Amino acid sequence: MLPQRFRFKLTAPRRDPRSSIVWLIAGLFAIVLILEFSTPPDYVFGYLYIGPILLANSRLSRATTLKITIAAATLTLLNLLVPSGYEIRASTVASRLIAILALVITDVLSDRNRRYEEAISQQQAKLQSQEQLANLREDFASTLTHDLKTPLLGAIETLKAFQKENFGAVLPAQQQVLETMARSHKTSLQFVETLLDVYRNDTQGLALQIAPVDLTNIAEEVTSTLTSLAASRRVHISLNFGGSDFRQFLWVNGDAFQLHRVFANLITNAINHAPRGSKVEIELQPHAAHHIVKVLDSGAGITDRELPHLFERFYQGNSDRQAKGSGLGLYLTRQIIEAHGGTIWAEKRLPTGASFAFRLPAFPYQPP
């Protein structure tokens, strides 16, 4: 037995697929040449060169395909003179020129088709990479949400226990500090949940639990939950029905939980940007075909440059209105409204302030 260092493994040489194609094209050329030069010029076999041209275009480079096309056209024209001794008629020349034109057109069209296929392949690869990136981004958002949600919930519950004096007496000044800390943690938790919802909605769509919903009830519920936030900012919240002094129903066919988030996002946004001592107005306008909800404030307002981008994801404006936001709340609000078949927009108020409004199709529902 040979020593280890002298052992070697015999392997069959790998065959280059390009060389196989070249030999196949050469064989096809030889067959056509035999047919062409063994028959009178009136018999045109130059059309058969289309096969090698298509084969070369699909497997070989563009330059090689062009050379093969030129060679096929030259041989087709050369058959007028070889074999010699035959009369060259105008019809024969026309037939040869038509065959050459067919070869050139085949080369051009096959090359164009090849470029189209390459462009489609690149686009498919790009879409696949974007899909992989989107999946990776969603996985990252899910992991981030899960990892941050648990400690935030734990911190909030611990602060609640301190506020309830489970660990001893708490002074009023300490209660205020605990309340501020709890509110900050709740804001962070809301941001994390909003981030996950935005990515999930972009990739999977927004799943709605549709049922008859009264927008007036939702507006009143959200307003009551945000009273403490408004009081801390010294902002007054008012609810009205446009030109009517009476409470009215605004029934729509929608998801109560998601529409609750819409009101919460818009009213919170207005409170955060309203000056101290000012008022945030929630105006409900019932109509026969649709209902309109407007949230009005008298803050810094919106510039013309910002208006088209307010509902884009992660958009941060140049004015003070977006200084405290994440750029996700309004984007999520737009997702929810559009999923309900509605529209949402923002407007400037004069002399100062902004109006955020949305429209939803009305639902002719009468409560039992």
N, C-alpha and C positions, 0 to 999 in steps of 0.2 A: 504494500500500500504506500502511496506517495505521502511524503510529509504534508502537514497542513498548509504550509506556505506555497507548495507546488500544486495544490488542488485548484481547479478552475472549473467553471460551469460553461458548457457550450450552449449558446442561445442562437436561435435563428435570427438573421438580420431583419430588421424592420423595413418594411416596404413603404416607400414614400407614396402617399395617395396621389400627390400631384404628378409624379412620374407615370402612374397608371393612367391618369386622365390624358396626359400628353401622348402616350402610346395609343390610346383609344382614338384620339383625334387624328393622329397620324394614319392609323388604319382606315378611318373613314375617308380621309383625304385620298388615300391610295385607291380605294374602291371607286370614288367619284372620278379620279383621274383616268382610271382604266376605262370607265364608261364614256368619259368625254373624248379621250384621244383615240379610242378605237372605233368611233362612230363618226359619220359626217357631221359637219357643223350645224346642219339643220336640227339635229337632235340635241336639245339643250338639257343637260343634267346638272347645270350649275345650281339649280334650286336645292339640290341635296346638300350643298355646303351649309345650309341653314342649321342642320343638325349639329355639326361641329361648332358652329358659332354659338348656339344656345348652350351647348355643353361647356364651352370655354367660359362663357359669361357667368355661368353658375358656379364654376369651380376655380377659375384662374383669375389673374389680375386684369384690370381694365386695359392696360397697355398690351398685354398678351392677346386679349380678345380682339383688339383693334388690328394687331399685326395679322392675325388669322383671317379677319374680314378682308383686309387689303390683299392678302395672298389668294383668297378665294375669288375675289373680284378680278384679280390679274389673270389667274388661270382660266376663268370663264371667258374673259376677253381674248386670251391667247389661243383658245380653241378655234378662233376664226382662221388662224394661220396654220395651225397644226392639228391634224395632218394636212399637208399641202395637196394641191391638185384639185380642190373643190372650188366651185364658183361661189363668190361671196355676194349674196344678194342683200337688198335693203331689209327685207323681212327678217333675215337671219341676224343682221346687226341689231335690229330693233328687239328681237327676242333676247339676245345676249344682254343688251342694255337694261331691259326690263328685269332680267334675272339679277344683274348687278344691283339695280335699285332695290330689289327685294332683299338682297343680302345686307345692304346698308341700312334699310329700314329695320330689319330684324335686329341688327347690332344696336341701333339707337334705342329701339323700344325695349329690348332686353336689358340694356344698360340702365334705362330709366326705371324699369321694373325692379332691377337690382338695388338701385338707390332708394326706391320706395320701401323695399323690404328691409334695407339696413336702417332707414329712418324709423320704420315701425318697430323694429327690434330694439333700437336705442330708446324709443319712447316707452316700450313695454318694460325695459330694464329700469328706466327712470321711474315709472309708475310703481314697479315692484319695490324699488329702493325707498320711494316715498311711503308706500304702504308699510314696509318694515320699520321705517322711521316713526310712522304714526303709531304702530303697535308698541314700539319701544318707548315712545313718549307716553302712551297711555299706561303701560306697565310701570313706568317711572312715577307717573302721577298717582296711580293706585298705591304703589309702595310708599310713596311720600305721604299720602293721606293716611294710610294705615299706621305708619310709624309716628306721625305727628298727632294723630287724633287721640290715641290712648293717653299720652302724657298730658295733653291739653285738658281732656276730660277729667283726669286725675287731679290736675291743678285746680280746676273749677270746683270740683266736689270738695277739695280740701279748703278752699276759700269759703265755700258755703258753710262748712263745719265751723270755721273760725267766726263767721258772721253770726251763727246761731249760738256762739259762746259754748261750744262743746268742749273747748280746751281751757275755759276760764273766761273771766269777764273781759269785755272789749270796750275800750273808751270810744266815745262818739267820733273823735278825730281818727281813731284807728278804723272805725267802721267805714268812714269815707275812703280811706286808703284801700281797704279790702274791696269796697265796691268798685273803685277805679281799676284795681287789678283784675277783678272778675270780669268787668266789662271788656278790658283789653284782651283777656284770654278768650272770651266769647267771640270777639271780632276776629281773632286769629283762627279760631275753629271754623267760623263761617267762611273765611277766605279759603281755607284748605278744602272744605266741602264744595265750595263754588268752583275751585280749580278742577276737582275731580269731575263735577257735573259737566263743565264746559268741554273737557276732552271726551267724556263719554257721549255727550250729545253730538259732537262733531263726527265721531267714528260710528256710532250705533244708531243715532237718531234719538229724538226725545219721545219716550213712551208716555202717553197721556191716559189718565183715568177719567174718561169723559162722562159728565153728568150735568144736569141743569144747575147753574150756579148764579147766585145773586151778587153782582159786583158791589152793591151797597153794603151788604153784610161783611164782605171781605174787607172793604175800605174801613169800616167801623172797627173790626177786630184788629187790623194792623195798626190803626191810629191809637187804639187803647194800649197796645203793647209798646208803642214808641213814645208814649207820653213822658216817661221818665227821661228818655234820651233828649227829647225836645226841651224838657224843663231844665236839664243840666246845661243846655245851650241857650236857655232863655228865649226859646222860640215857641210861638203859639201855633197850634195846628187847627185849622178850620175845615169843615166839610160842608159843601153846598151843592145844589142841584141846578146850577146855571141861573135861569130867570125864575125858577120856582122856589117858593118858600116851604114846600111840603116834601116830606120824605117820599122817594120814589124807588121802584124796583128796576134794576137793570139786569135782566136775566140773559145769560149766555150759556152756550153748551161748551163746557170746558172742564179743566182739571183744577179743582179748588186749591190743592196744595201748591201747584205751580203758579197759579194766579196770585196766591198769597205772597209768593216770593217776588212777583213783579211789583206789587204794591209796596212791599217792604224795601225793595231795592230803590225804587223811585223816591219814596218818602224819606228814607234815610239819606239818600243823596242830596235831597233838597234841604234837610235839616243841617247836614254837615256844611253846606255852603251858604246858608242863610245868615245874615248878620244878627248879632245879639239884639233882642228886643223886637225883631221883625216877625213876620207871619208866613207860614207855609199853607197854601190853600190847595185843597183837593176838590176839584170840580168834576161832578158826574153829570153827563149830558145824555139823557135817553133819547133815542130816535127809533123810528119804525123799522128801518133796515139794519141799523148798527147802533152801538153805544160807544161814546167817547169818554175817556177819562183823562183829565189833565192834572198835573202836579206843578204848582206855580210857586216860585220863590222870588225874592228880591235881592239875590246875591250879586256876585261880580259879573254875571252874564256870560255869554258865549260869543266868541269871535266868528266872523264869517269863515275863516280858515278851518276852524274846529268843527263846524256844523256837520260836514259830510263824513267825519271820522269818529263821531262820539260813540257809535255803537260797534266799533271794530274791536277785535280782541287785543287786549294789552295796550290799547291806545292811551297815551298820556298827553293831555293837551298842554298848551303853553300858559293857559290862564290858571288862576288859583282854584278853579272849580275841580280840576282833576288832581290837585296836588296831594290829596290824602287818599285817593282811590287806588285800586289795583289795576283798573282797566278791564276787569272781568264782570263786574256787576251789571253794567249796561249791556255788555255783549250777551250775557246769559238772559237778561230781560228780553232782548231782541229775539233770541232763540225761542223762548217760550211763546211770545206773542205771534211770531211767524208760524210756529207749530199749530197754533189755534186758528190759523187762517186770517190773522189780523195784520195791522201795520203799526209801526211805532216811529215817532219823529221827535225832534226837538226844535224849539224856536227861541229867538231872542225876545225879551220883554223890554218895553220902554217905560221909564228911562233906564232902569237897571233890572237885572233878573233874568230868569230863564223859565221856559215851559217845556216839560217833558210830557208827551201825550201818546196815547195808543187808542186804536179803534178795533172793536171786535164785532163780529156778526151778531145781531140780536137773535134771541131765541124766544118764541112766543109761548112761554111757560107760565101756567097759573098754579100756585101752590095749593095743595089739597086743603 
